[in-house]
Amino acid sequence: MTSSSLRRSTRGKNTRFPRSSKPQITPAKTRTVTLLPETKAMKKLLSKDTKMLTVAQAEKIAAYLRIIALKNGKRKPKSKIGIAKKYRKRNGARDSSSETSSEDSEGTSSKDWSNIIKAQPDVTNKKEDKSVPGETYSIGNLRTKDSIRKDLKVVKWNEEENLIQCEIQARLAIQTDPELRGFYKRKIDPRIHNGEMKTMVRIHQILVEKKGTLDIVFNEALLKFIKNERYLPPKQRLLMIGNKSLDWQTNVKVFSDIPKENPANADIPNTMLYRYTNSLHVDKKKFKNLLDLGKTEVKCECCHSGSVVPCWANEKCPCYKQNVRLRGIQKIMNQMSHSRTNFSTFEPIYLRDNDSYFDTFGFACSESCGCKGRCTNNVTLLLEKDIYQLEVFRKNANIGFGIRTNTAIPRGTPILEFTGELVQGKVPVSDGDYVYSVFQEAENGEDLISATLMKEKKVNKKQVQELKEHLAEGKEWFINPKRIGNLARTCCHSCEPNLSLVRVFQKGFTPAHCRLILVTQEVVFPGVELTFDYGAKYIEEHLKNNCLCGRASCKSSPLYKMMDEANEKSLEMYQTLRYHYRYNDYKTKVLDPIEEKVAAGTSST
């Protein structure tokens, strides 16, 4: 797995076993684990430092938390379709119920975080940043190795202080943004949710293409994999890019952590030499017919006196109506707490499994609408907000660059958009590792047409014909980020991915108006790398089955055979234990120190 080999042109095709032919294997009887009752003993065990847990204690915790998650999952969820949040009409003020702290589930109260935040370690370049605050560029300049090398510098790094400051900055970003405060709820719960547990198990079963029948053996080797999920940078790091600029249109910094690397001998790969863009690049001359929607453009005239327009659940909003129609073509394969995926601005995007890409679409309001996209029906709005602190890092030359988060990201969060050049038809072999499919021949064509167009009282025949042409046999559309792209091209593959791709339309239904969004499938805790599944064919053809993702379920792992044959109950226990270890680490390294800072600030006043 290298940074130069990121995609395959057939990634969008379902190369796994057909949905209708998935084997139905009756799980074998499994051994029972004696559960401690919910007593002081269990509470003490749950609060125990995970570093001190024995294998037997870890297994008891996994079994107990699985039962708790299953019991909580039996509660009937409230339907979100057709139910709008209540807003006060006067000046767009929110209900008092919506003003509750977004940090309640993190064990901290709402505070003025600007009073306790400290300056982060100086890891930025001293050169003046010529970019204009708030300005967005279409396409950046092409960087060269010489331009990158002259700005290289070695910086000191305090990982724990970095995570604390990034957490406070995330809370401050929500607190100070009028389009987020009172609307967006960032919740990280101490225990895994049933939906997350079931989804991650379902993803595992899809990737291994079967349902196992054997128990997972909880041992030191498995615990080692769980403990090592968070990446720990060295105390000295080589900063490669530290400033937002025309050439690098993001605040995300780039580090290289290869041992003994310095500005003089640092390897700057060709994969860093591309033009940066935060939006899909469409050749206006070549694809003029795609961009000119004319009367077929979908946009609303919704307006509101507040900072956020309530387009979601507004039956008069054409964008919301299209959103609901697209929801109707999602295929339900099993009964879960969230049967279909909703695409609203501030609610989590709960995907059913790793195959959601093939039948799950959203439709969002845009800048062409009366709401200007600042509404409750624009799932892409959070992508514009600088809430979650990410970084690009390289821990060894073989794996190349990846992306990790410095803040906890809730499940169902749209975190990155996959941008690049829109291309149609055959892709050069040299670009095949990068491109990702947007539209493919006959892919849900009739379903998409019927869901988006045929339910209108007056069918726009021109729009129907155009969509049929885009989905016609032999026409395939791709996004190619090799020469023009953004941060998402750096996301590495994993056999236990925490991200999935979905497609969201804006304005219309052409490939030029389709955005690929990376959404978190589970809570991603600080220090953990952001990854998604490239597909079995990529692993076989490009990596020769020599994956370096380092996860327990990876074919290169010594535990692969056990994980491959694991039954559903064991996988659920595995997921609950992973969450318990990661949350415990998050609480110890981030939440508790912040509480101490809050207490110290309160006592001093």
Disulfide bonds with the S-S distance in Angstrom:
none
